[in-house]
């Protein structure tokens, strides 16, 4: 009888320890998921800041370059796509379109020395450059949070808790386009 009680007590302690570890792991995963949400909120803030600067930049450029309406329209359309995107995945995709459109706009400005010397344009360019730096920092933090979370749910024994409590992999990373990895061709 005494042996049965000891065995039951040991079993109870093992089950209790397993349950506590399981709950601890679940809490860690919740914390990491919320860390991703917080990092995304920061990315969203700086993306909104850039989107707010674009109308001023477009208006400044528009006055100098009437014949470049197609590029200006593409920037406006890309901004609208970013503002209309709802999920992180949609915003990441729309942000890529906006990056490309802004790049074309800035290349176009190089053909107009009078724009580059305009004080309003210079100030907007500085604000946009600062915002782009903030975006890069927040993207990096967001990607790191997603990577930590994804790694954590794949490790044993966390993967058991992840599957029991329906924690799924998050693949909404900011990625560099393949074309951006190649240096531009230099013509001599």
C-alpha positions as CSV (number, residue, x, y, z in Angstrom):
1,X,0.0,0.0,0.0
2,X,2.8,2.3,0.9
3,X,4.6,1.6,-2.4
4,X,1.4,2.4,-4.4
5,X,1.1,5.8,-2.6
6,X,4.7,6.6,-3.4
7,X,4.3,5.7,-7.0
8,X,1.1,7.8,-7.3
9,X,2.9,10.7,-5.6
10,X,5.8,10.5,-8.0
11,X,3.4,10.2,-11.0
12,X,1.5,13.2,-9.8
13,X,4.7,15.2,-9.4
14,X,5.9,14.3,-12.9
15,X,2.6,15.3,-14.4
16,X,2.5,18.5,-12.4
17,X,6.1,19.4,-13.5
18,X,5.2,18.6,-17.2
19,X,2.1,20.8,-16.9
20,X,4.0,23.7,-15.4
21,X,6.7,23.4,-18.2
22,X,3.9,23.3,-20.8
23,X,2.3,26.4,-19.4
24,X,5.6,28.2,-19.1
25,X,6.4,27.4,-22.7
26,X,2.9,28.6,-23.8
27,X,3.5,31.9,-21.9
28,X,6.9,32.4,-23.6
29,X,5.3,31.8,-27.0
30,X,2.5,34.3,-26.3
31,X,5.1,36.8,-25.2
32,X,7.1,36.3,-28.5
33,X,3.9,36.6,-30.6
34,X,3.1,39.8,-28.9
35,X,6.6,41.0,-29.5
36,X,6.1,40.4,-33.2
37,X,2.8,42.5,-33.0
38,X,4.7,45.3,-31.2
39,X,7.5,45.3,-33.7
40,X,5.0,45.3,-36.6
41,X,3.2,48.3,-35.0
42,X,6.5,50.2,-35.1
43,X,7.0,49.3,-38.7
44,X,3.5,50.4,-39.5
45,X,4.2,53.8,-37.8
46,X,7.2,54.6,-39.9
47,X,5.6,53.3,-43.1
48,X,2.7,55.7,-42.3
49,X,5.2,58.6,-41.8
50,X,6.7,57.9,-45.2
51,X,3.3,57.7,-46.8
52,X,2.4,61.1,-45.2
53,X,5.5,62.7,-46.7
54,X,4.9,61.5,-50.2
55,X,2.0,63.9,-51.2
56,X,4.3,66.9,-50.3
57,X,7.2,65.4,-52.3
58,X,4.9,64.6,-55.3
59,X,3.4,68.2,-55.3
60,X,6.9,69.7,-55.2
61,X,8.1,67.6,-58.1
62,X,4.9,68.0,-60.0
63,X,5.3,71.7,-60.4
64,X,8.7,71.2,-62.1
65,X,8.1,68.2,-64.3
66,X,4.7,68.1,-66.0
67,X,5.9,65.7,-68.6
68,X,6.8,63.0,-66.1
69,X,3.2,62.3,-65.0
70,X,3.5,58.5,-65.4
71,X,6.1,58.3,-62.7
72,X,4.2,60.6,-60.4
73,X,1.0,58.6,-60.9
74,X,2.9,55.3,-60.1
75,X,4.1,56.9,-56.8
76,X,0.5,58.0,-55.9
77,X,-0.9,54.6,-56.8
78,X,1.7,52.7,-54.8
79,X,1.0,55.0,-51.8
80,X,-2.7,54.3,-52.1
81,X,-1.9,50.5,-52.2
82,X,0.1,50.8,-49.0
83,X,-2.6,52.8,-47.2
84,X,-5.2,50.3,-48.3
85,X,-3.3,47.2,-47.3
86,X,-4.6,45.5,-44.1
87,X,-2.4,42.5,-43.2
88,X,1.4,42.6,-42.6
89,X,1.9,40.5,-45.8
90,X,-0.2,43.0,-47.9
91,X,1.7,45.9,-46.4
92,X,5.1,44.3,-47.0
93,X,4.1,43.8,-50.7
94,X,2.7,47.3,-51.1
95,X,5.8,48.7,-49.4
96,X,7.9,47.0,-52.1
97,X,5.9,48.7,-54.8
98,X,6.3,52.0,-53.1
99,X,10.0,51.5,-52.8
100,X,10.3,51.0,-56.5
101,X,8.1,53.9,-57.4
102,X,10.0,56.3,-55.1
103,X,13.3,55.0,-56.6
104,X,12.0,55.9,-60.1
105,X,10.9,59.3,-58.9
106,X,14.2,60.1,-57.3
107,X,16.0,59.0,-60.5
108,X,13.7,61.3,-62.5
109,X,14.5,64.2,-60.2
110,X,18.2,63.8,-61.2
111,X,17.3,65.1,-64.6
112,X,15.9,68.4,-63.2
113,X,18.6,70.4,-61.5
114,X,16.0,73.1,-60.6
115,X,14.1,70.6,-58.5
116,X,17.2,69.5,-56.7
117,X,18.1,73.0,-55.7
118,X,14.5,73.8,-54.4
119,X,14.6,74.3,-50.7
120,X,11.3,72.6,-50.1
121,X,12.4,69.6,-52.1
122,X,15.8,69.4,-50.2
123,X,13.9,69.5,-46.8
124,X,11.5,66.8,-47.9
125,X,14.4,64.7,-49.3
126,X,16.1,64.9,-45.8
127,X,12.9,63.9,-44.0
128,X,12.4,61.1,-46.4
129,X,16.0,59.8,-46.0
130,X,15.6,59.9,-42.2
131,X,12.3,58.0,-42.4
132,X,13.9,55.4,-44.7
133,X,16.6,54.9,-42.1
134,X,13.9,54.4,-39.4
135,X,12.0,52.0,-41.7
136,X,15.2,49.9,-42.1
137,X,15.8,49.8,-38.3
138,X,12.2,48.8,-37.6
139,X,12.2,46.2,-40.4
140,X,15.3,44.6,-38.9
141,X,13.7,44.5,-35.4
142,X,10.5,43.0,-36.8
143,X,12.3,40.3,-38.8
144,X,14.4,39.4,-35.7
145,X,11.2,39.1,-33.6
146,X,9.6,36.8,-36.3
147,X,12.8,34.8,-36.5
148,X,13.0,34.3,-32.7
149,X,9.3,33.2,-32.6
150,X,9.7,30.8,-35.6
151,X,12.8,29.3,-34.1
152,X,11.2,28.9,-30.7
153,X,8.1,27.0,-32.0
154,X,10.3,24.6,-33.9
155,X,12.6,23.6,-31.0
156,X,11.8,20.6,-28.8
157,X,9.9,20.6,-26.4
158,X,8.4,24.0,-27.4
159,X,7.1,22.4,-30.6
160,X,4.8,20.2,-28.5
161,X,3.3,23.2,-26.7
162,X,3.1,25.1,-30.1
163,X,1.1,22.4,-31.7
164,X,-1.2,21.9,-28.6
165,X,-2.0,25.6,-28.4
166,X,-2.2,26.3,-32.2
167,X,0.9,28.5,-32.5
168,X,1.7,28.7,-36.2
169,X,4.8,29.7,-38.1
170,X,4.8,33.4,-39.2
171,X,6.4,33.9,-42.6
172,X,5.6,37.6,-43.0
173,X,9.3,38.7,-43.4
174,X,10.6,41.7,-45.1
175,X,12.8,40.4,-47.9
176,X,15.1,42.0,-50.4
177,X,14.2,41.7,-54.0
178,X,16.6,39.5,-56.0
179,X,17.3,42.4,-58.3
180,X,18.4,44.7,-55.4
181,X,21.2,42.3,-54.5
182,X,23.0,43.0,-57.7
183,X,25.2,46.1,-58.1
184,X,24.0,48.3,-60.9
185,X,26.0,48.1,-64.1
186,X,28.5,51.0,-64.4
187,X,28.9,52.4,-67.9
188,X,32.2,53.9,-68.9
